[in-house]
Amino acid sequence: MFKLIIKNKEQNNLNLYHEKIKNRIKNKIKNGKKVNVLFFVIHSSVWQYEMLYQRYYFDNIFDPTIVVIPYVMYDKKVMINDMNQTYQYFKNKKYNVVKTYDEKNDRFLDVKKVLQPDIIFFTNPHKITKDEYYIFNYYKEFLTCYVPYGIMTANLQDSQYNQSFHNLVWKNFYETSIHKEIAQKYADNKGENVVVTGYPKCDVFLNISYKPLNVWKNTGQNLKKIIWATKGIFSFSYVPLQIITYISLFVFFISLIAILYQISIRLLFPNTTPKGLTTVLVSILFIGSIQLLGISILGEYIGKIFEEVKQRPKYIVKSIIMSKKGNKIF
């Protein structure tokens, strides 16, 4: 797991490294030079820095670059294929992107020498890339940052909060205060480098000019309302089943009345009623009403099953009254 115990002395050294780097960046800005910001990306699927990249890109102080680094858990063919796919993804978005592997010369890019970074953002904390692109090669010389590639809910504290990566990186930008508390509990550095910033995928909603893609085939607002209304009704209620039950009972009684009426007409006025009509009407009304009633009864049972599978509590405690002895009385 590449876990490294960060002792107090080593933590102080990290703070000294960071202060030295920050002063260097400040001097660079004072001298009118751009700050080089690199985003180390293995797979485009874990890309969380869209809005941040845009902010850096349109800021005259920073020069952001996406760096596609290798995934080395499989063979070379898989590595090249993954890198090409990731590279093409950002190239299609017209981003400033470089690939660290040169297929023609079969060699890897020296990031420190060629790109000269000041700030590095990682997209993955795990040791699944080459050593020269992992945290150990950068934390003493550059400001290193990490945003989790998803909201971590699994009970894997060491893997998600206490690898060497999490302890050595300059800043971990976590989603909620809950995640910070987990880091404070399980990380060797007690989460000193954690900053709560929210989930980055939601940043786009802070942009007032953002217009979501229209995924509807029909743009009619009324049709949308009807579609969502049906989803809301059938997902949270079995009232439609009850309505069918009431309708079936109503039709059943109407059919009985119609049957009695037809029989009476046939008996009282045999010459005015066409032959066979009474039998047909009685059969259709009676059999149809019985079928509808049977379906409605079946629907009632389905509705009960629907309620049970939700596993909702039998009751909800509104308030708890405490006695003088401290016993709870509901």
N, C-alpha and C positions, 0 to 999 in steps of 0.2 A: 504493500500500500504506500510505500515511499514516505512513511511517516517520520517526521523529524521533530523531536522535542525541543521547543523553543524556550530556553531558559532566560532568566532575567537579563543576563549579560548579553546574550545573543539578540534579545529583543531590543536592548539599548543600541546595539550595533546597527540593527535594522533602521531604527529611528535616525541614527546619524547618517546612514546611507541616503535615506529619503530627504533629509534636510539638505544635504549636499547636492542632490539631484535637483531639488526644487530651486535652490539658489542658482544653479547652472541654467535652468530653464528661464528664470526671471531675467538673468543677464542676457540671455539669447533674445528675449523679447525686447529688452531695452535697446539692444543693438540693431533692432529692425529685422532680425532673422525669424523665419517661420519655425514653429514647433512641429516636429515630425511625429505624427500619431499613427501607430500601426495597429491593425486589427488582425490577430492571428486566427484564421478560420480553417477548420478541418473539413466540415460539411456545411453546406448552405442551410440545411434543415435546422441547425442550432443558432442561426444568425439572429441576434437580439438587438443589434445596435443600429437599426435603420435610422431612427430619428436622431440619434447621437452623431452618426456619420454625416447626416445632412447638416446638422448644426456646425460641425467642424468644417465641412466643405465650404459653406458660405461665410465662414469667418476668416478674415484676412490674416489672423495670427497663426492659424493652424494649417497643416498640410496632411490630410488623412490619406492613408493607403491601406487597402485590404491585402493581406498577405496569405496566400493559400499554402498551408503547410501539410506535410504528408501524414497519412493514416497508415501506420506500420504494423497493424495487428494481423494482416494477411500478407499475401505474396505481393511481389512488385507490380504485377499486372493489375491487381485490384487497387493498389495505391495510385498508379497512374490514372486509371479510369476515374477514381473518386476525385482526384485533383483536377482533372480536365472538366468534369461535370461542375464542380464548385467554381472553377475559374470562369467557365462559360456563363454560369448563372449571374455573376457580378459584371461580366463583360457585357451581357445583354442589357443590364441596367445602366450601362455607360459609367460605371464606377472606376475609380483609379485602383486597379488590381494587378498584382504580380504573382507569379507562380514560383515557388522556391526550387522546383526541380526542372532541370534542363534535360529533356529527353535526348536531344541530339548529342550533347557532350557527356551525358550520364553523370551529372554533378549537381550538387545542391548550392543554393544561394547563401552567401555569407551576409546575413541580415545586418549585423552590426557595421560591417564595412561598407556595404552598398547603400543601404537605406538610412543608416545613422538615426535610429529612433531616439525619441525623448520619452514618449509615453507608449505603453503597449497594453492593449486590451486582449485578454484571452477569452475564448469561447468554450473551452473545455478544461476542467481541472485534472483530468485523468492522464496517466502516463501512457498515451496511445500514439505519440509522435516521436520523432527523433530527439535525442538529447539536446542538440543544438537549438531546438525550438521549444524547449520546456523551461519552466520557471527558474531552474537552477542556473541557467546561463544568463539570466537577465536581472534578477532582483537586486543585485548590488549596484547596477549601473544605470537603471532606468526606473521610472515610475510604472509599476505594473498593476493592472486592474482586472477585475473579473465580475461578470454578471452571469448568474446561473442561466443555463439554457432552458430551464423550465421551473415551475414551482415545485420544490422538492417536498414530497409528502411521505416518502418511504422511510422506514425506521432504520436508516443507514447513516448514523451520525458521523462515524469516522470517515466514511467514503465521501459524504457530501459536505462536511464541515471541518474535518480535522486531518486532512492530508497535509503533507509538507507544503503543497501548493497554497492551501488556504491560510497557512500560518506565515508564509513568506511573502505573499503578494501584498502590495502597498494598500490597496483598498478592495474589499469585497462589497459589492453593491447588492444588498438583499431586498426581497420583496416586501416583507412586513416586519413588525417588531417581534413577532413570534419567531421568525427565522433568526433574528439577532439574539434572542434569548437562548435559542438552541446552540448557537455558536458560542455564546458566553458560558454555557454549561459544559460543552464538550470539546471546544477547541483548546489547544495548548496555550494559545495567547489570549484566551478568555474573550475572544471576539473584539479585541481592541481595534482591529482594522476594518470593522463592519460599519457600513453606512446604510441606513434604510432609505430607499429611493422609490419603492413601488415596483410593479411589474412592467418592464420596458415595452411589452407588446401593447400596453394601454396608452403609451405616450402619444400615439397618433390622434387620440380623441381630444387631446389638449390643443391640437392645431385647429383653429377656428375656420381655416380655409379647406380643411379636409372634407372630401366628398367620397363616401363609400361607393364601391362598384355596385351597379344595379344588376343584381343576380336574377331578377324576375324576368321571365319571358314576356309577360304582359305587364305593362307599366300602369295599368288602371288602378287607382287608389282604392276604389270600391271593391274590386276583385281581391286585392290584398287583404282588405278588412274581412271579407267573407272567408278567405282561406284561413287567416289566423283565428277568426271566431270559431270556425269548426274545430280547429286544433285545440283551442282552449276549452271548448265544451266537451269534446270526447276524451280529452286527456285528464280532466279533473272532475268530471261529473257523469253520473249515469241517469240523469234526468230524462234524456231522450228515450231510454228503455222504459222508464215509468210512463212516459207519454204514450208509448205504443201500447202499454198495458191498459191504460184508460181508454184509448181508442178501440182496442179489441173488445173490451167489455161493452162499450157503447154499441159497437157494430153487432155484437152477439145479441144484445137485447133488441136492437132494431130488427135483426133477422128473425128473432122469435115472433115479434109483432107482425112482420111481413108474412111469415109462414102462417100464422093464425088468420091473417086477413085473406090470404090467397085461398086457404081451405074454406073459410066462410063464404067467400065469393063463389067458389066452386059448388058448394052445397046449396046456397040460396039461389044463385043464378047460373045454373048449369049450362044454359043455352047461350049465354053472353060471353062465356069464357072459352077461348080457343082450347081445343083438346091438346093435352101434353104440356101446355104452358105452366100450369100450376106445379107439375112434377119437376120441371126444369128449374123454375125459380126457387122452389123450396130446397132442392138439392144444392144449388149453387150457393144460396145464402147460408144454409146450415153448415155445409162442409167448409166454406170459406171462413165463416166466423170461428168455427172450431180450430182451424189451422192458425188463424191470427191469434186466437187466445192461447194456443199451445206455444207459439213463438214468443208471445209476451211473457208467459210464465218462465220459459227458458231464459229470456232476457233478464228477468228478475234475479234468477240464480247467478247469471254471469255478473250482474251488478254487485251482488254480495261477494263474489270471488274477487272482483276488482277492488273492493274496499279492503278485503283481508290481505291481499298481496302488498298493499301499501305499508302494512305493519305499523300503522299509526298507534300511538299510545291510547289506552282505554280512556284516560282522562288527563287533564293538565292541571297542575297545582297552581291556583291563582295567587295564594298567599300562605305564609307560614307564620303561625302565632306561637311565640315563645312563652312558656310558663316561667314562673319565678325561679324554679329549680333548673331551668335550662332545657327541659324536655320539649321536644317538638310536638305541637298539637296542630293537626291539619284541619 
